[in-house]
C-alpha cells in the first residue's frame, strides 16, 4: 500500500529534525530543508539517506529487545541506557500513545487547539512561567550532564520513530517531531502544577487563598519497615500512590534494563523517560505528595501598567502571547497580555493582580535526578542523587538491601526570613519578601534508620512519620503541619502493634477502609454523626443509617453508601476534597450536614429505590465490559476516588485513588517484588491487557514481578524489537 502524503511528510519531518538536532542547524535552515522536499526531490533524498546514517550512529534498534510478560508489562533491554530509553518510549507508545501526546501537546503550545479549554490552561502555563524561554536557555548552558542528555535523546528518538511508523495515531500535524526541549517542558510544566502552581491559580482566581497548599485527591501512602520488625527478616517497602487511574497522570508499569547498569522496575507517567517509583536489585523508593509551601503568592498594588514596590511605582514587563483554542470544529486565535514583576509572573483576576514565585519553573534537572536515583546501587549513591535537590516536591520513602530505611520530606522549599510576615497573600509592596535561596538539604525533615524500625507517610506532616520517640522535630517557614485520617490510622496501627509484622499485618493496614472515630475526620464531620432525628423527622431513616455506620467502607456495607454520597455532595458544595474538609479551620455546619444528607437520600431513592444499597452497588470499578463492586473511600488507606458515571442508575465509577501498588522485600537472597495496576498494562481497547488486572486489583491481590533477565525471557509471551 502506498503511503499517504501526510505519512511521507511526517517521516521526512522526523528525519530532518534528527539531522537538525545533531548538527545544530538553525530553524531557518530547517525550514529550508523542508522546502527542498518539494523543490528538489533528488537533494531531499540525499538528506533523507544522510539523516538515516546520522540516526543509526546513535541508536541501533537491533540492540533493543522488548519482552512482554503474561500481563503485557514491558521489560526493555538495551546495550546502552540511551537504547533502553528508546525502547521504553516505543513500548509505552504502543500501550498509551494518546496520553503521551496529550502530555507533550502543551510543550509546543498545542493543547488548546486539540483539547479545547481544558488544554488551553496548560498552554497558558508554558507561557505564563516562561518555560519556553527558560528550558532552552538552561539546556544550552549545560544544566544537564552529557550522560543524561544521551538518555534524553534516546527517548526522544524512540517517540519520533514511533510517530513516524504510526502517523495515523498522531493527534496534531505539528506535534512531531519532538525535541529534548519539548520533553523537558512537559516535565517542568506538570511538576510546577503539582508543586502548587495549579492550586495557586485556582485559589487566586476564586479568591480562596486558603485553598493554596490544601490536599487534593492525589494523595499517596508509603511504608518502609526494617527487617528486625518483619517476621520473615526482610526489609519491606510499600509504594501506594493515589493518582488518577487513566490519562496523563496515570501510572504505567515498566522494567528497564541495560548493559550499563540500569535495572529498574516500577511506575512512571506518560512522557516519563525513567521509573519514578519502584525498585532495582539494590534499593527502592516511593513518593507521596507533600504540602510544604513550595512557592509564594504576592498581592500587588497596581496602577495602570505599574506596580508599587519599595516606595515607588515600577513598570510591568509586558508581553503578548498567542494561543489557539478549539471550539467545536473551529480553532480560534486568542491573544493575551502577560505581565512580569521582579517576584515573578503575574496572574490577573477580578480580585486583583497576584505575582507568583516558585522554584519549580527555574530548574530543569528533575528528570536527571530520577535517572540517577534509578541507577543508584546503595544509600550513598542514592543520597547523592537526592542532594541534587532538583525535584520541586515529594516525600521519599526508601528501603534497601542493607536494611536502611528512610523518610525525607523534600522538594525545593524557599528559605524565608522568619522575621517577616508570610501570611498569604503576601504583601507585594516590599522586595524584602523576595527570597533568593532554598532550604538546605540538611534542614529538610529526614528520618534515617529510626530505632522505632519503621517510617510511613500518607501526605501528612513529616512531624509524624514514625514512632513517637523517633520523630523529626524542627521547623521552617512553610512547613506542612496538617495531617489527615490515613496518617492518623497508620500512626495508631504501628504504635499499638505488638510483636513483629507478618504479610497479613501489612495487608491489613495497607488495605484498611476505616476512618478513626475520634480523630480529624470525626471531629470535622461531627455535626453529621450527631444529628437529632427528632429535629429532622423526614430524615430519620437516613440519620439512623449514618449512626449505624461503623466507619468502615466495606464493599458490602449497606450503611456506607449514604455516607459516600454525602461526601460527594459536600465536596461539590464546599469545593474541596474530603481531605481538605478535614483539615480546614471550619467544622461542618449542621445546616450543611442536613442539606447533604437530604440530597443523598433523594439521590439513592431515585436511583436505587432504597437508602440502603450495598456500597459496591453504588461504587464500581468499570472498564469496557467489566464492572466490579468497589469498596473504599477518600482518605482511607484503600483510597478510592470516584465520579458519577451513570446518573440514571446512580453509579459512581472509580477514577483515582489506589492505582499502581508496589511491594518490595530486600534480603541477602535478593529482592522479591509484587505489583498490581488498576486496569492493565495497556490503554488500548483491543489489547488483552486492557482489563486483565482489574479482578486481581479489586480483590486486593497482586502479581509477581522480577528483574531477572533469564526468568523474563523464559516466561516471555512476546519478544520483539522496536521497529
SEKOL-144925 format. One record per residue (C-alpha): residue number from 1; x, y, z. Coordinates in steps of 0.05 Angstrom, whole numbers, always signed. Example, Ala and Ser with C-alpha at 12.3 -4.5 7.8 and 13.67 -1.06 7.14 Angstrom:
<nodes>
NODE_resi_X_Y_Z
NODE_1_+246_-90_+156
NODE_2_+273_-21_+143
</nodes>
This chain:
<nodes>
NODE_resi_X_Y_Z
NODE_1_+0_+0_+0
NODE_2_+27_+69_-18
NODE_3_+39_+116_+39
NODE_4_-5_+178_+43
NODE_5_+25_+246_+30
NODE_6_+18_+262_+105
NODE_7_+54_+198_+124
NODE_8_+112_+214_+78
NODE_9_+115_+286_+103
NODE_10_+115_+265_+176
NODE_11_+170_+214_+164
NODE_12_+213_+266_+129
NODE_13_+199_+316_+184
NODE_14_+225_+267_+236
NODE_15_+289_+251_+197
NODE_16_+305_+324_+183
NODE_17_+294_+340_+256
NODE_18_+344_+288_+276
NODE_19_+394_+318_+227
NODE_20_+379_+387_+256
NODE_21_+388_+364_+328
NODE_22_+455_+332_+312
NODE_23_+487_+387_+273
NODE_24_+455_+448_+304
NODE_25_+420_+476_+243
NODE_26_+380_+539_+255
NODE_27_+305_+539_+250
NODE_28_+311_+577_+185
NODE_29_+357_+523_+157
NODE_30_+307_+470_+179
NODE_31_+251_+504_+141
NODE_32_+295_+508_+80
NODE_33_+309_+434_+84
NODE_34_+235_+420_+88
NODE_35_+222_+463_+27
NODE_36_+274_+424_-10
NODE_37_+228_+364_-4
NODE_38_+180_+397_-53
NODE_39_+231_+433_-96
NODE_40_+289_+384_-104
NODE_41_+269_+311_-97
NODE_42_+340_+286_-110
NODE_43_+372_+331_-58
NODE_44_+317_+315_-10
NODE_45_+330_+241_-19
NODE_46_+404_+253_-5
NODE_47_+388_+288_+61
NODE_48_+340_+233_+78
NODE_49_+394_+180_+70
NODE_50_+443_+222_+109
NODE_51_+394_+230_+166
NODE_52_+384_+155_+168
NODE_53_+460_+148_+174
NODE_54_+464_+200_+229
NODE_55_+408_+167_+268
NODE_56_+439_+98_+262
NODE_57_+504_+123_+294
NODE_58_+467_+138_+358
NODE_59_+411_+86_+367
NODE_60_+411_+16_+339
NODE_61_+340_-13_+346
NODE_62_+373_-81_+333
NODE_63_+406_-74_+401
NODE_64_+338_-66_+436
NODE_65_+290_-120_+457
NODE_66_+221_-111_+486
NODE_67_+197_-171_+525
NODE_68_+123_-174_+544
NODE_69_+105_-218_+604
NODE_70_+39_-253_+619
NODE_71_+6_-188_+638
NODE_72_+35_-149_+580
NODE_73_+83_-109_+623
NODE_74_+143_-89_+580
NODE_75_+213_-108_+601
NODE_76_+260_-67_+558
NODE_77_+332_-89_+545
NODE_78_+385_-46_+511
NODE_79_+460_-46_+507
NODE_80_+463_+27_+529
NODE_81_+419_+69_+574
NODE_82_+400_+111_+513
NODE_83_+377_+50_+476
NODE_84_+337_+27_+536
NODE_85_+303_+95_+538
NODE_86_+287_+89_+464
NODE_87_+255_+22_+478
NODE_88_+215_+50_+536
NODE_89_+188_+106_+492
NODE_90_+168_+55_+439
NODE_91_+135_+5_+487
NODE_92_+98_+59_+525
NODE_93_+73_+88_+459
NODE_94_+46_+21_+439
NODE_95_+4_+20_+502
NODE_96_-16_+93_+511
NODE_97_+9_+138_+455
NODE_98_-51_+184_+464
NODE_99_-35_+203_+536
NODE_100_+38_+213_+519
NODE_101_+19_+261_+463
NODE_102_-32_+298_+506
NODE_103_+23_+309_+558
NODE_104_+71_+336_+505
NODE_105_+20_+380_+468
NODE_106_+27_+440_+515
NODE_107_+103_+436_+507
NODE_108_+90_+464_+438
NODE_109_+30_+506_+456
NODE_110_-17_+458_+420
NODE_111_-61_+433_+477
NODE_112_-115_+486_+468
NODE_113_-122_+471_+394
NODE_114_-133_+396_+408
NODE_115_-165_+392_+478
NODE_116_-202_+458_+479
NODE_117_-210_+500_+542
NODE_118_-180_+446_+587
NODE_119_-117_+442_+545
NODE_120_-111_+518_+540
NODE_121_-94_+521_+614
NODE_122_-30_+481_+601
NODE_123_-12_+524_+540
NODE_124_-21_+584_+586
NODE_125_+25_+555_+640
NODE_126_+80_+545_+588
NODE_127_+79_+619_+570
NODE_128_+59_+646_+638
NODE_129_+121_+615_+671
NODE_130_+166_+630_+610
NODE_131_+185_+557_+606
NODE_132_+191_+565_+531
NODE_133_+249_+612_+545
NODE_134_+279_+582_+609
NODE_135_+285_+510_+587
NODE_136_+324_+522_+522
NODE_137_+369_+572_+559
NODE_138_+386_+524_+616
NODE_139_+394_+466_+569
NODE_140_+443_+505_+526
NODE_141_+481_+529_+588
NODE_142_+496_+457_+609
NODE_143_+447_+446_+666
NODE_144_+444_+372_+647
NODE_145_+502_+323_+643
NODE_146_+524_+295_+575
NODE_147_+507_+225_+601
NODE_148_+435_+243_+615
NODE_149_+429_+283_+550
NODE_150_+444_+218_+513
NODE_151_+388_+183_+551
NODE_152_+341_+240_+537
NODE_153_+360_+239_+463
NODE_154_+348_+164_+461
NODE_155_+278_+173_+489
NODE_156_+262_+229_+440
NODE_157_+285_+187_+382
NODE_158_+241_+130_+406
NODE_159_+179_+174_+407
NODE_160_+194_+204_+340
NODE_161_+207_+136_+309
NODE_162_+141_+110_+335
NODE_163_+104_+172_+308
NODE_164_+139_+162_+241
NODE_165_+118_+89_+239
NODE_166_+46_+104_+261
NODE_167_+26_+171_+231
NODE_168_-48_+153_+235
NODE_169_-43_+156_+311
NODE_170_-13_+227_+313
NODE_171_-65_+276_+341
NODE_172_-37_+341_+313
NODE_173_+3_+352_+249
NODE_174_+52_+399_+283
NODE_175_+66_+357_+344
NODE_176_+121_+314_+314
NODE_177_+179_+312_+310
NODE_178_+191_+329_+383
NODE_179_+257_+351_+414
NODE_180_+291_+344_+481
NODE_181_+266_+413_+499
NODE_182_+194_+391_+488
NODE_183_+202_+332_+536
NODE_184_+234_+376_+589
NODE_185_+179_+428_+580
NODE_186_+129_+373_+596
NODE_187_+166_+352_+659
NODE_188_+172_+423_+685
NODE_189_+101_+443_+669
NODE_190_+70_+383_+705
NODE_191_+117_+388_+764
NODE_192_+104_+462_+771
NODE_193_+30_+450_+774
NODE_194_+39_+394_+825
NODE_195_+85_+438_+867
NODE_196_+29_+487_+879
NODE_197_+22_+528_+816
NODE_198_-43_+494_+799
NODE_199_-74_+507_+867
NODE_200_-45_+578_+867
NODE_201_-80_+594_+801
NODE_202_-146_+565_+827
NODE_203_-140_+598_+896
NODE_204_-128_+667_+868
NODE_205_-179_+661_+812
NODE_206_-233_+642_+863
NODE_207_-207_+689_+917
NODE_208_-198_+630_+964
NODE_209_-125_+636_+984
NODE_210_-136_+585_+1040
NODE_211_-141_+531_+985
NODE_212_-67_+540_+968
NODE_213_-26_+482_+996
NODE_214_-90_+445_+1012
NODE_215_-92_+370_+999
NODE_216_-128_+344_+938
NODE_217_-150_+275_+913
NODE_218_-80_+259_+890
NODE_219_-53_+230_+955
NODE_220_-8_+171_+967
NODE_221_+16_+121_+1020
NODE_222_+87_+99_+1032
NODE_223_+114_+50_+1084
NODE_224_+183_+22_+1099
NODE_225_+197_-29_+1154
NODE_226_+266_-53_+1178
NODE_227_+278_-128_+1176
NODE_228_+281_-133_+1252
NODE_229_+207_-118_+1255
NODE_230_+187_-166_+1199
NODE_231_+171_-238_+1214
NODE_232_+209_-262_+1152
NODE_233_+270_-219_+1167
NODE_234_+265_-179_+1102
NODE_235_+266_-104_+1094
NODE_236_+198_-81_+1067
NODE_237_+178_-24_+1021
NODE_238_+106_-9_+1004
NODE_239_+91_+41_+948
NODE_240_+18_+61_+942
NODE_241_+8_+124_+901
NODE_242_-62_+154_+895
NODE_243_-66_+184_+825
NODE_244_-119_+186_+770
NODE_245_-122_+115_+742
NODE_246_-129_+139_+670
NODE_247_-97_+195_+629
NODE_248_-36_+237_+635
NODE_249_-24_+226_+710
NODE_250_-39_+151_+710
NODE_251_+16_+102_+727
NODE_252_+47_+60_+673
NODE_253_+87_-1_+695
NODE_254_+153_-20_+661
NODE_255_+220_-52_+673
NODE_256_+283_-21_+642
NODE_257_+350_-57_+637
NODE_258_+414_-40_+601
NODE_259_+485_-66_+599
NODE_260_+507_+0_+631
NODE_261_+477_-19_+698
NODE_262_+405_+6_+693
NODE_263_+358_-47_+720
NODE_264_+296_-14_+749
NODE_265_+222_-34_+752
NODE_266_+163_+8_+775
NODE_267_+116_+63_+753
NODE_268_+121_+126_+710
NODE_269_+74_+176_+678
NODE_270_+62_+184_+603
NODE_271_+121_+222_+575
NODE_272_+168_+198_+631
NODE_273_+236_+171_+609
NODE_274_+254_+135_+674
NODE_275_+219_+99_+730
NODE_276_+191_+149_+781
NODE_277_+174_+99_+837
NODE_278_+196_+27_+845
NODE_279_+260_-12_+857
NODE_280_+323_-41_+827
NODE_281_+361_-101_+855
NODE_282_+394_-58_+909
NODE_283_+342_-8_+934
NODE_284_+274_+22_+923
NODE_285_+232_+82_+939
NODE_286_+163_+111_+932
NODE_287_+138_+183_+931
NODE_288_+80_+215_+966
NODE_289_+57_+286_+953
NODE_290_+77_+336_+1008
NODE_291_+46_+404_+1020
NODE_292_+101_+450_+1045
NODE_293_+97_+520_+1015
NODE_294_+138_+509_+952
NODE_295_+124_+579_+927
NODE_296_+91_+644_+946
NODE_297_+32_+687_+923
NODE_298_+42_+762_+927
NODE_299_-17_+811_+925
NODE_300_+5_+871_+883
NODE_301_-14_+944_+889
NODE_302_-23_+967_+817
NODE_303_-39_+1028_+776
NODE_304_-44_+1022_+700
NODE_305_+19_+989_+675
NODE_306_+57_+996_+740
NODE_307_+61_+962_+808
NODE_308_+83_+993_+874
NODE_309_+145_+967_+907
NODE_310_+195_+995_+957
NODE_311_+161_+1062_+958
NODE_312_+159_+1074_+883
NODE_313_+120_+1054_+821
NODE_314_+154_+1006_+775
NODE_315_+134_+986_+704
NODE_316_+109_+916_+690
NODE_317_+146_+877_+637
NODE_318_+90_+865_+587
NODE_319_+89_+815_+530
NODE_320_+35_+789_+484
NODE_321_+27_+714_+474
NODE_322_-17_+680_+423
NODE_323_-57_+617_+437
NODE_324_-103_+571_+396
NODE_325_-169_+547_+425
NODE_326_-212_+492_+397
NODE_327_-286_+509_+399
NODE_328_-327_+456_+365
NODE_329_-297_+447_+296
NODE_330_-265_+516_+298
NODE_331_-196_+537_+322
NODE_332_-198_+608_+348
NODE_333_-137_+651_+358
NODE_334_-131_+683_+428
NODE_335_-81_+738_+446
NODE_336_-66_+751_+519
NODE_337_-23_+803_+553
NODE_338_+24_+773_+605
NODE_339_+57_+814_+660
NODE_340_+121_+801_+697
NODE_341_+150_+831_+761
NODE_342_+214_+821_+800
NODE_343_+176_+769_+842
NODE_344_+155_+730_+781
NODE_345_+97_+724_+732
NODE_346_+30_+759_+746
NODE_347_-38_+727_+746
NODE_348_-94_+777_+736
NODE_349_-162_+764_+767
NODE_350_-224_+806_+782
NODE_351_-199_+808_+854
NODE_352_-133_+839_+835
NODE_353_-64_+821_+808
NODE_354_-21_+768_+841
NODE_355_+53_+753_+828
NODE_356_+76_+681_+835
NODE_357_+146_+659_+855
NODE_358_+161_+584_+850
NODE_359_+229_+548_+844
NODE_360_+195_+492_+804
NODE_361_+198_+530_+738
NODE_362_+270_+552_+749
NODE_363_+305_+484_+747
NODE_364_+305_+432_+691
NODE_365_+344_+377_+727
NODE_366_+286_+336_+757
NODE_367_+287_+284_+702
NODE_368_+362_+274_+712
NODE_369_+354_+266_+787
NODE_370_+304_+210_+776
NODE_371_+353_+178_+727
NODE_372_+408_+179_+780
NODE_373_+360_+151_+832
NODE_374_+345_+94_+783
NODE_375_+419_+79_+774
NODE_376_+438_+82_+848
NODE_377_+465_+18_+879
NODE_378_+469_+37_+953
NODE_379_+448_+90_+1002
NODE_380_+508_+135_+990
NODE_381_+494_+138_+915
NODE_382_+420_+148_+927
NODE_383_+432_+205_+975
NODE_384_+480_+236_+925
NODE_385_+422_+237_+876
NODE_386_+376_+267_+929
NODE_387_+427_+322_+942
NODE_388_+416_+347_+871
NODE_389_+352_+376_+902
NODE_390_+321_+382_+833
NODE_391_+253_+352_+849
NODE_392_+207_+410_+866
NODE_393_+166_+369_+916
NODE_394_+152_+298_+943
NODE_395_+165_+257_+1004
NODE_396_+213_+199_+992
NODE_397_+202_+134_+1030
NODE_398_+263_+90_+1019
NODE_399_+288_+19_+1035
NODE_400_+348_-22_+1011
NODE_401_+383_-90_+1015
NODE_402_+429_-64_+1070
NODE_403_+368_-54_+1115
NODE_404_+368_+21_+1111
NODE_405_+301_+55_+1114
NODE_406_+288_+129_+1108
NODE_407_+236_+183_+1100
NODE_408_+253_+252_+1073
NODE_409_+202_+306_+1062
NODE_410_+238_+340_+1005
NODE_411_+228_+390_+950
NODE_412_+251_+460_+932
NODE_413_+228_+499_+993
NODE_414_+243_+574_+995
NODE_415_+287_+597_+1052
NODE_416_+243_+652_+1081
NODE_417_+264_+704_+1132
NODE_418_+226_+686_+1197
NODE_419_+225_+759_+1218
NODE_420_+177_+776_+1161
NODE_421_+102_+765_+1154
NODE_422_+88_+706_+1108
NODE_423_+13_+703_+1115
NODE_424_-19_+692_+1048
NODE_425_-27_+731_+1004
NODE_426_+40_+763_+1018
NODE_427_+46_+838_+1015
NODE_428_+77_+851_+947
NODE_429_+98_+923_+961
NODE_430_+166_+904_+991
NODE_431_+223_+867_+958
NODE_432_+245_+840_+1026
NODE_433_+198_+781_+1016
NODE_434_+232_+762_+951
NODE_435_+272_+701_+973
NODE_436_+333_+681_+933
NODE_437_+356_+616_+967
NODE_438_+324_+548_+983
NODE_439_+323_+508_+1047
NODE_440_+388_+469_+1052
NODE_441_+387_+393_+1044
NODE_442_+407_+382_+1117
NODE_443_+348_+423_+1142
NODE_444_+296_+382_+1107
NODE_445_+254_+335_+1150
NODE_446_+291_+269_+1149
NODE_447_+287_+205_+1190
NODE_448_+341_+154_+1174
NODE_449_+342_+85_+1206
NODE_450_+300_+104_+1266
NODE_451_+304_+59_+1327
NODE_452_+228_+51_+1321
NODE_453_+241_+9_+1259
NODE_454_+191_+38_+1210
NODE_455_+172_+101_+1172
NODE_456_+108_+120_+1137
NODE_457_+75_+177_+1101
NODE_458_+4_+189_+1078
NODE_459_+10_+261_+1055
NODE_460_+14_+283_+1127
NODE_461_+62_+329_+1163
NODE_462_+133_+300_+1169
NODE_463_+128_+316_+1243
NODE_464_+90_+249_+1246
NODE_465_+125_+195_+1206
NODE_466_+148_+141_+1254
NODE_467_+145_+122_+1328
NODE_468_+136_+177_+1379
NODE_469_+207_+172_+1405
NODE_470_+239_+174_+1335
NODE_471_+204_+234_+1303
NODE_472_+238_+292_+1267
NODE_473_+229_+355_+1308
NODE_474_+246_+422_+1276
NODE_475_+213_+478_+1239
NODE_476_+220_+525_+1180
NODE_477_+172_+576_+1149
NODE_478_+126_+538_+1102
NODE_479_+130_+471_+1138
NODE_480_+68_+428_+1127
NODE_481_+34_+419_+1195
NODE_482_-32_+386_+1180
NODE_483_-48_+312_+1179
NODE_484_-108_+270_+1159
NODE_485_-144_+204_+1171
NODE_486_-96_+157_+1135
NODE_487_-35_+181_+1172
NODE_488_-72_+181_+1239
NODE_489_-92_+109_+1225
NODE_490_-21_+89_+1207
NODE_491_+5_+123_+1269
NODE_492_-41_+84_+1315
NODE_493_-32_+19_+1278
NODE_494_+44_+18_+1282
NODE_495_+47_+46_+1353
NODE_496_-3_-5_+1380
NODE_497_+22_-66_+1342
NODE_498_+53_-119_+1387
NODE_499_+109_-163_+1361
NODE_500_+135_-169_+1290
NODE_501_+95_-156_+1227
NODE_502_+70_-211_+1182
NODE_503_+49_-203_+1109
NODE_504_-22_-207_+1135
NODE_505_-10_-149_+1182
NODE_506_+18_-105_+1126
NODE_507_-40_-124_+1081
NODE_508_-89_-104_+1137
NODE_509_-60_-35_+1146
NODE_510_-49_-20_+1072
NODE_511_-119_-42_+1052
NODE_512_-155_-12_+1112
NODE_513_-220_+21_+1093
NODE_514_-231_+53_+1161
NODE_515_-240_+123_+1188
NODE_516_-219_+135_+1260
NODE_517_-278_+152_+1304
NODE_518_-241_+200_+1349
NODE_519_-194_+239_+1304
NODE_520_-195_+293_+1250
NODE_521_-249_+261_+1205
NODE_522_-300_+252_+1261
NODE_523_-283_+319_+1293
NODE_524_-296_+357_+1229
NODE_525_-358_+318_+1209
NODE_526_-386_+312_+1280
NODE_527_-449_+350_+1262
NODE_528_-467_+296_+1212
NODE_529_-459_+239_+1261
NODE_530_-496_+273_+1318
NODE_531_-558_+298_+1282
NODE_532_-622_+295_+1323
NODE_533_-672_+251_+1286
NODE_534_-729_+281_+1325
NODE_535_-709_+350_+1299
NODE_536_-709_+325_+1228
NODE_537_-763_+271_+1225
NODE_538_-763_+267_+1149
NODE_539_-690_+246_+1152
NODE_540_-699_+198_+1209
NODE_541_-682_+135_+1169
NODE_542_-621_+169_+1137
NODE_543_-596_+195_+1204
NODE_544_-603_+126_+1234
NODE_545_-564_+95_+1176
NODE_546_-507_+144_+1187
NODE_547_-507_+130_+1261
NODE_548_-506_+55_+1249
NODE_549_-447_+61_+1201
NODE_550_-384_+30_+1232
NODE_551_-336_+79_+1198
NODE_552_-312_+25_+1150
NODE_553_-322_+30_+1075
NODE_554_-331_-45_+1063
NODE_555_-359_-63_+995
NODE_556_-419_-99_+1025
NODE_557_-437_-46_+1077
NODE_558_-508_-22_+1068
NODE_559_-499_+40_+1111
NODE_560_-436_+64_+1077
NODE_561_-469_+83_+1012
NODE_562_-507_+143_+1040
NODE_563_-442_+167_+1073
NODE_564_-406_+162_+1006
NODE_565_-460_+204_+972
NODE_566_-459_+254_+1029
NODE_567_-384_+261_+1017
NODE_568_-396_+274_+943
NODE_569_-449_+326_+957
NODE_570_-406_+363_+1008
NODE_571_-344_+362_+964
NODE_572_-384_+394_+908
NODE_573_-418_+447_+952
NODE_574_-357_+466_+993
NODE_575_-309_+459_+935
NODE_576_-258_+415_+968
NODE_577_-236_+344_+975
NODE_578_-253_+304_+1038
NODE_579_-180_+313_+1058
NODE_580_-187_+389_+1051
NODE_581_-252_+389_+1090
NODE_582_-220_+351_+1148
NODE_583_-162_+400_+1157
NODE_584_-194_+467_+1147
NODE_585_-209_+511_+1207
NODE_586_-284_+510_+1197
NODE_587_-322_+449_+1222
NODE_588_-380_+421_+1182
NODE_589_-442_+461_+1200
NODE_590_-507_+427_+1219
NODE_591_-541_+464_+1162
NODE_592_-492_+435_+1110
NODE_593_-497_+366_+1142
NODE_594_-573_+366_+1136
NODE_595_-570_+393_+1065
NODE_596_-521_+338_+1043
NODE_597_-560_+282_+1078
NODE_598_-625_+305_+1046
NODE_599_-592_+307_+977
NODE_600_-560_+238_+987
NODE_601_-626_+207_+1009
NODE_602_-662_+235_+948
NODE_603_-607_+210_+902
NODE_604_-607_+139_+929
NODE_605_-683_+133_+930
NODE_606_-688_+158_+858
NODE_607_-633_+114_+830
NODE_608_-631_+52_+876
NODE_609_-701_+57_+906
NODE_610_-672_+48_+976
NODE_611_-624_+86_+1020
NODE_612_-591_+20_+1039
NODE_613_-557_-7_+977
NODE_614_-490_-41_+987
NODE_615_-432_+5_+976
NODE_616_-410_-39_+918
NODE_617_-476_-27_+883
NODE_618_-464_+48_+883
NODE_619_-389_+50_+871
NODE_620_-360_+7_+815
NODE_621_-293_-7_+781
NODE_622_-311_-4_+708
NODE_623_-275_-10_+642
NODE_624_-300_-38_+577
NODE_625_-350_-94_+591
NODE_626_-324_-107_+661
NODE_627_-356_-77_+723
NODE_628_-336_-97_+794
NODE_629_-364_-73_+861
NODE_630_-314_-28_+896
NODE_631_-304_-12_+970
NODE_632_-261_+43_+999
NODE_633_-270_+119_+1000
NODE_634_-229_+182_+1000
NODE_635_-179_+188_+1058
NODE_636_-176_+115_+1078
NODE_637_-113_+74_+1061
NODE_638_-153_+34_+1009
NODE_639_-167_+100_+976
NODE_640_-219_+103_+921
NODE_641_-238_+167_+884
NODE_642_-299_+161_+841
NODE_643_-343_+206_+799
NODE_644_-415_+199_+776
NODE_645_-415_+152_+717
NODE_646_-488_+134_+707
NODE_647_-535_+187_+734
NODE_648_-597_+147_+719
NODE_649_-573_+84_+755
NODE_650_-536_+122_+809
NODE_651_-468_+91_+797
NODE_652_-401_+123_+814
NODE_653_-341_+98_+775
NODE_654_-271_+94_+804
NODE_655_-225_+147_+772
NODE_656_-170_+154_+823
NODE_657_-142_+133_+890
NODE_658_-107_+67_+891
NODE_659_-78_+54_+823
NODE_660_-8_+25_+819
NODE_661_+13_-13_+882
NODE_662_+85_-38_+892
NODE_663_+111_-85_+946
NODE_664_+186_-99_+950
NODE_665_+225_-141_+1001
NODE_666_+300_-139_+1006
NODE_667_+345_-193_+1035
NODE_668_+412_-227_+1025
NODE_669_+377_-272_+973
NODE_670_+355_-214_+930
NODE_671_+291_-174_+922
NODE_672_+221_-201_+918
NODE_673_+171_-157_+881
NODE_674_+95_-158_+876
NODE_675_+54_-106_+839
NODE_676_-15_-90_+813
NODE_677_-46_-38_+768
NODE_678_-119_-15_+768
NODE_679_-134_-38_+697
NODE_680_-76_-69_+660
NODE_681_-13_-53_+622
NODE_682_-48_-24_+561
NODE_683_-98_+33_+549
NODE_684_-115_+4_+480
NODE_685_-185_-24_+478
NODE_686_-165_-81_+431
NODE_687_-109_-105_+477
NODE_688_-117_-167_+521
NODE_689_-83_-126_+575
NODE_690_-135_-70_+575
NODE_691_-172_-101_+635
NODE_692_-134_-164_+655
NODE_693_-111_-138_+724
NODE_694_-178_-110_+745
NODE_695_-203_-171_+782
NODE_696_-137_-180_+820
NODE_697_-138_-106_+837
NODE_698_-209_-104_+863
NODE_699_-196_-167_+904
NODE_700_-134_-137_+936
NODE_701_-86_-186_+904
NODE_702_-20_-176_+867
NODE_703_+22_-207_+812
NODE_704_+96_-226_+815
NODE_705_+148_-182_+782
NODE_706_+222_-197_+770
NODE_707_+287_-163_+750
NODE_708_+319_-229_+729
NODE_709_+332_-229_+654
NODE_710_+335_-305_+649
NODE_711_+267_-312_+682
NODE_712_+237_-257_+640
NODE_713_+258_-290_+574
NODE_714_+239_-359_+599
NODE_715_+168_-337_+614
NODE_716_+161_-286_+558
NODE_717_+96_-284_+518
NODE_718_+126_-240_+463
NODE_719_+197_-216_+446
NODE_720_+209_-164_+391
NODE_721_+249_-103_+370
NODE_722_+222_-32_+365
NODE_723_+216_-24_+291
</nodes>
